[in-house]
Amino acid sequence: MPSENFILSAEIARKKMQRMALEIVENNVGETQIILAGIKDSGLIIANIIKSFLQEVYKGDLTVIEISIDKKDPKNISFNSEMNLDDKIIIITDDVANTGKTLSYALKPFLNFYPKKIQTLVLVERSYKIFPVSPDYVGLSISTGFDERIIVETKDGKVLGARLE
């Protein structure tokens, strides 16, 4: 990654995810189950990393499910679980909140249930939104231009870092 575009190292990303896991525990005191719903690919990797940190400090049940969103037809959304999500704590995870659009669409399948709480978590949040979504847990918030993109690089279930393009 070019150093001038590098905004987050693997080590700093790990520390930010560890901090977010602690925030999750603090904000869900007394809850016995948390479901981490990772948006396919990077969001799912982040959900699994957050789960590993939560296992160190959270005594309840932890489940990770995968949300699949068809980028060409974002109305087509599914997740890989047949479980009943009524009265559950759900945390939708993704790598970057650019416009808020993906997180908004990711909410759709959960509206068929009556969850106790839905929260959102992103590793990197851009400072402007087109959709009215404000993540509950944010690793890094950064101001960017409309023409810039943030790329979170992952490999083998690990976050390698993030860069600005």
C-alpha positions, 0 to 999 in steps of 0.5 A, a space after each residue: 500500500 502506498 504510504 501517502 494513501 495508508 490510513 489504517 495498519 493491520 495492528 491499529 485495525 486490530 486494536 480498533 476492533 478490540 476496542 469496539 468489542 469492549 464497547 459492544 459488551 458495555 452497551 449490551 450489559 445483561 444480554 445473553 446472546 449477540 448475533 453478529 451479522 457480517 455483510 459478505 466478504 469484508 464485513 463477515 471477516 470483521 464480524 468473525 474478528 469481533 467475535 474472537 475478541 468478544 469471546 474473551 470478555 462476553 459470557 453470553 452466546 455469540 453467533 455469526 451469520 452472513 448477509 449477502 447483498 446483490 450489488 446489482 439488485 440491492 433489493 435481493 438480500 439474504 442471510 445464511 441462517 434459518 434461526 428465529 431472530 425475534 428478541 435478539 441483539 443483532 449487530 450488522 458489520 461491514 468494512 466501510 460506511 461510504 454512503 450508508 446505502 449498504 447498511 440500509 439495505 442490510 436491515 431489510 431481512 431483519 425487518 421480518 422479525 422483531 429483534 430486541 435491538 439492531 446496531 451497526 459496526 464499521 471499521 471505517 466511516 466516511 464523514 458524509 452519508 447519502 442514506 440516514 445511517 449512523 454506525 453505532 460502533 466505528 473504528 476510524 472516522 475520516 473526512 474524504 472527498 466525494 470522488 475518493 474511496 476507502 479500501 479495507 484489504 483482507 486476506 485469509 480472514 485477517 484485516 491487512 489495513 485500509 487505504 484511501 484511493 
